[in-house]
Amino acid sequence: MTREISKKDFVEWVENPVTEVFFNSIKQRIQELALGLAHTAGVDASQDNRVVGMIQFAEKILDVEFVKM
């Protein structure tokens, strides 16, 4: 069962200090992955692709927005 949330609920969640810490940790992880990739790119193309995918996925999490269903 899916529970619908209001835009107000969503905004409160985004502005919650716990959510801010969560988003900041994702941003930090993106920076770490990008730095690691900058040093190892080209050594293993398969690993490069995995890291790029992880970065792209993390960026999508940060781009979360309210969508009325």
N, C-alpha and C positions, 0 to 999 in steps of 0.2 A: 504494500500500500504506500503510495506516494503522498506526502503531505505538502500542500501548497504553502508557500510563505509569501508574505506581503513585501512590498518594496521597503517599507519601514523596518521590518524584521531583517531584511538583507542588509540595509544600511547600518543597522545596529551591529550586525555580525561583522561587517567589514571594518567598522570603527572600534570594535572591541580590542582591548590591549592584547589579549591572547592571539587574536587573528593577526594583529600587527606584528607580533613576535614571529608567528608562523610565516607570514609573507617575507619578513626580513631574513629569516633563515633560508628560505627558498632563494632569495636574491643572492645571499652569500654563497650558497651552493652553486648557483649559476656562475658566479665569478670564479670559484674554485675550479669548476669543470672547464671553463673557457681558458683559464691559465694553464691547466694541465694539458689541454688540447694544443695550446700554442707551443708547448715544449715537446710534445710527442707526435704531432700530426705528421702523417706520412709513414710512420713506422709500421702501423697495422691498420689498413683501410677499414677492416671490419670493426675494430675498436673505435676508430674515428667516427664511424657512422653511428655506433651505439651512443657515444658521448654527445654527438650532435642531436640525436633523437631525445636524449635525456634533457638537454638544454631547451629544445623546442617544447617539450612537454611541460617543463617547469615554467616556461614563459607563458604558456596557455593557462596554467593555474593562476598566474598573476593577473591575467587579463579577464578574470571572471567578472561577469556583469549580470545584473538582474534582467531576467527575461520573463515577461508575463506569459504563462501557458494558457 
